Amino acid sequence: MSSVKSLSSNAACGRLEVHLVGGFNDDRHLSQKLTNQLLRAFDLQQDDVHLMTYCVTELNDREEKDNHFPIVYGIAVNVKTGEIFHATFPDKGPDEDLRSARTLTGAKMISIYDAETKQLHIGPYFWMPFPHVDFWLEQDDEQILQNLSTSPLAEPPHFVSHIRSTLTFLKDHPFPQYSLFPDRKPHSYKKNEEGLWVQVCSDKI
């Protein structure tokens, strides 16, 4: 829970407010476990944590033909007004395959956005060759869905194509320290005047 500790360390800058949204009553009870871990992590902070929104697990669950699905898959926040609303994100941002590859290899979730510089810093990441990558790429959609998802019935339509793209990326880059990060520097991005992410040259970081 290093991200929680990082948030708490900056609490002196203002009131620390938390919005928890996501998860559902999945068959493996992973959402419930993660929610409990998050609540415990916030409870252990020395600073006051104000829970503003709580829409998780059973509060974000709908049942259809004896199968459970999340009601809300994604949210966005208007930082000027504080309004929270349901949202989908067709644009996944820069280096989507790279970020997904890191997660698929078992790495922990981290924050890649620097609020002070308003930049994304992705990497450097390192992993070992993904085991049996050719085997997984040969499998049909159903096998990938059933074996590489924590909640196969609740995945969005693009899940399998996304996993295939990530597996292909892992196959193409078994040793990212050589092919992706030879200089050991992150891939950094900032938004241009049109609101699009553009890469920042490493010598300007």
C-alpha positions in Angstrom: 0.0 0.0 0.0 2.9 2.4 -0.8 0.5 4.7 -2.7 -1.6 5.1 0.4 1.5 6.0 2.4 2.5 8.5 -0.3 -0.9 10.2 -0.2 -0.8 10.4 3.6 2.7 12.0 3.6 1.3 14.9 1.6 -1.8 15.4 3.8 -0.3 18.5 5.3 -1.0 20.2 2.0 -4.8 19.9 2.6 -7.7 17.7 3.6 -7.2 14.1 2.5 -10.4 12.9 0.8 -10.8 9.4 -0.5 -13.3 8.1 -3.1 -13.5 4.3 -3.4 -15.4 3.0 -6.5 -15.1 -0.4 -8.1 -15.2 -4.1 -7.6 -18.2 -6.3 -7.2 -19.3 -9.6 -5.6 -17.0 -11.8 -7.8 -16.9 -15.5 -7.3 -13.3 -15.5 -6.0 -14.1 -12.7 -3.5 -11.0 -10.8 -4.7 -12.9 -7.4 -4.7 -13.9 -7.9 -1.0 -10.3 -8.8 -0.1 -8.9 -5.7 -1.9 -11.5 -3.4 -0.4 -10.7 -4.7 3.1 -7.0 -4.1 2.5 -7.6 -0.6 1.3 -9.8 0.3 4.3 -7.3 -1.2 6.7 -4.4 0.8 5.0 -6.4 4.1 5.4 -7.4 3.2 8.9 -3.7 2.8 9.9 -2.7 6.3 8.7 -1.9 8.8 11.3 -3.6 11.6 9.4 -7.3 12.0 9.2 -8.8 10.3 6.1 -12.2 11.5 4.9 -14.1 8.8 3.0 -16.3 10.7 0.6 -17.5 8.0 -1.7 -18.0 4.3 -1.1 -19.3 2.3 -4.0 -17.6 -1.0 -3.9 -18.3 -4.8 -3.8 -22.0 -5.4 -2.9 -22.8 -1.7 -3.4 -21.5 -1.9 -7.0 -23.0 -5.3 -7.8 -25.8 -6.4 -10.1 -27.0 -9.9 -10.7 -28.1 -11.3 -14.0 -29.1 -15.0 -14.5 -27.2 -15.9 -11.3 -24.1 -14.2 -12.5 -22.6 -11.1 -10.8 -21.4 -8.0 -12.7 -20.2 -4.5 -11.7 -22.6 -1.7 -12.1 -19.8 0.9 -12.7 -16.7 0.0 -14.6 -15.1 3.4 -14.6 -15.5 6.9 -13.3 -14.1 10.4 -14.0 -13.9 13.5 -11.8 -14.3 17.1 -12.8 -11.4 18.5 -10.7 -12.9 22.0 -10.8 -16.3 21.1 -9.5 -15.6 17.8 -7.7 -18.4 16.1 -9.7 -18.0 12.4 -10.1 -19.6 10.7 -13.0 -19.6 7.3 -14.9 -17.1 7.2 -17.7 -15.5 5.0 -20.3 -12.0 5.6 -21.6 -11.5 4.7 -25.3 -8.1 6.4 -25.2 -5.9 4.4 -22.7 -3.0 6.8 -22.9 0.6 6.3 -24.0 2.5 3.0 -24.0 -0.6 1.0 -23.2 1.0 -2.4 -24.1 4.1 -1.5 -22.1 2.0 -0.7 -19.0 -0.1 -3.7 -19.4 2.9 -6.0 -19.9 4.3 -4.8 -16.6 1.0 -5.7 -14.8 0.6 -9.0 -16.6 4.1 -10.1 -15.4 2.9 -9.6 -11.8 4.2 -6.2 -10.9 2.4 -4.1 -8.3 0.2 -1.1 -9.2 2.0 2.2 -9.1 1.3 5.9 -9.9 2.9 7.1 -13.1 1.5 10.7 -13.1 3.6 13.6 -11.6 1.1 16.2 -10.6 3.8 18.9 -10.1 5.2 18.6 -13.6 1.9 17.4 -15.2 3.8 14.6 -16.9 3.5 10.8 -17.1 6.7 8.8 -16.3 6.5 5.3 -17.6 9.3 2.9 -16.5 12.0 1.9 -16.6 10.5 -1.5 -16.2 12.2 -4.9 -16.2 10.8 -8.4 -16.4 11.8 -11.9 -17.2 10.5 -13.6 -20.4 6.9 -14.4 -20.0 6.4 -18.1 -19.5 4.8 -20.1 -22.4 3.9 -16.9 -24.3 3.7 -18.8 -27.6 1.3 -21.3 -26.0 -1.0 -18.6 -24.8 -1.0 -16.8 -28.2 -2.2 -20.0 -29.8 -5.2 -20.4 -27.5 -8.7 -19.4 -28.6 -10.6 -16.5 -27.1 -12.4 -18.6 -24.5 -9.3 -20.2 -23.1 -7.6 -16.8 -22.7 -10.8 -15.4 -21.1 -11.2 -18.3 -18.6 -7.5 -18.5 -17.7 -6.1 -15.0 -17.8 -9.1 -13.1 -16.2 -10.0 -13.0 -12.5 -13.7 -12.5 -13.5 -14.3 -14.0 -16.9 -18.0 -13.3 -17.0 -17.7 -9.7 -16.2 -14.9 -8.6 -18.6 -15.6 -5.9 -21.2 -15.7 -6.9 -24.9 -12.2 -5.8 -25.6 -10.5 -7.9 -22.9 -9.3 -10.7 -25.0 -7.9 -8.5 -27.8 -6.2 -6.4 -25.2 -4.6 -9.5 -23.6 -3.4 -10.8 -27.0 -1.8 -7.5 -27.8 -0.1 -7.5 -24.4 1.2 -11.1 -24.9 2.5 -10.1 -28.4 4.3 -7.2 -26.8 5.9 -9.5 -24.2 7.0 -11.9 -26.9 8.6 -9.0 -28.8 10.3 -7.6 -25.8 11.4 -10.5 -23.5 14.2 -8.3 -22.0 13.0 -4.7 -21.8 16.2 -3.4 -20.3 17.8 -3.9 -23.7 14.9 -3.2 -26.2 12.9 -0.6 -24.4 15.0 1.1 -21.7 18.7 0.8 -22.8 19.4 4.2 -21.2 17.5 3.3 -18.0 15.3 6.4 -18.3 11.5 6.5 -18.2 9.3 7.2 -21.2 7.9 10.6 -20.3 4.9 12.4 -21.8 3.1 15.7 -21.4 -0.1 17.1 -23.0 0.2 19.6 -25.8 -2.2 22.5 -26.5 -4.7 20.1 -28.2 -4.8 18.0 -25.0 -2.9 15.1 -26.6 0.0 13.2 -24.9 3.3 13.8 -26.6 6.7 12.3 -25.6 9.2 14.5 -23.8 12.8 14.0 -24.9 14.9 12.4 -22.2 17.4 15.2 -22.2 14.6 17.6 -21.2 13.4 15.6 -18.2 
